[in-house]
């Protein structure tokens, strides 16, 4: 699966499953670890876990195997490593606290 297809699949699943504030960060020029980071807000810790589980299910249906998932049930931040795409699903409070978009915003990029 091409990275653009994977990115679209992740965005589609998140949108269908009611994630909020889905933001794609292109980090190709900033990191050698991944090409894109997707940050989304969940309504609860259970919702965060479920969103990642749905993404894993769809990715596997498309012949890919996730590299890893971090964040225990009840965690306010769940990270899903898909190789070229890393997904961060956070509760609103965690997202505001960690401000990943701001952290990865350099070279004059603006995030909303």
N, C-alpha and C positions, 0 to 999 in steps of 0.2 A: 504494500500500500504506500503510495506517495505521501509525502508530508502534507501537501495541500489537502488531499483526501482525508487524511487522519484528522487534521485540524477542523475541517468542515464537519466530520462525523462527531467530534467532541462538542463543537458548538451546537450542532443540531440536537444531540441528546440533552445537553444542558438546557437548551431553550424549551424542548418538549417537556422536560421534567421540572419546569418552573424555577430554574436557577435565576438569580437576579444579578444585575450589573456584570454581565459577562464581558470580560476585557481580554483581548489578545495582545500580548507583548512580543514583539519581534526582537529576540535577543541574539540573533546570528552574529552580529558584530561586537557583542558584549560578552559572550560566553561560548566556550567550546563544549559545554556539557549538553546543551540542547539548542534547538532552533527557535522554538516558541514556548512561551509560558502562557497558560490560560488561567485567569483568576476569576472566580465566580463566588457569589454570596449565596449561602443557604439560609433558610428560615430557622433552622435548628441544628443541633449536633446530629440528630438522626437523619435529617434531610441531607446534610453534608455527606454522611456515610452512604446513603442511598444513591445520591447522584454519582458518586465514584463507582459504586457497584453496577449501576446501569451503563456507565461508560465502559467498564471492563467487559460486561456482557456483550455489548455491541462490537467492541474491538475484537474479541475472540470470535464472534460470528463472521468477522471479516478476515480471519486467518492470522491475526496478530496475537502475540502473548505480551501482556504488560510486564515491564521489568521489575516493578515493585509498587507497593502501596504502604504509606506511612500514616499513622493516626488511628488510634484505638477507637472502638465504639464509645461515643460520648465525648470525643475530642472535638474542639471547636475549629480544628484545621486538619484537613485530610489532603495528603499529597499523593498523586498518582503519576508514576513515571512511565511514560510511553515511548521513551527514547527521544525522538525528535520533538516531542510535545510533552511538557510537564504541566499537569493540571493541579491547581491549588483551589480547593473548595473550603471556604471559611464562613463562619458565622459573621454577621455584620460587625459585632464588637471586635472580633479578632482581626477582621480585615482593616478596620479603622486603626487599631492599635499597631499592626505590623506595617501597613502602608507599602505593600510590595510594589505597586505601580510607581510610587515615588522613588523607592530604592533603585529600581531598574531604569528610571528615567534619567538619561544623561544626554549630553550633546544637544541641549536645547529642546528636547522633545517635551511636549506637554501632555499631561494625563488629566482626565476629568474625573 
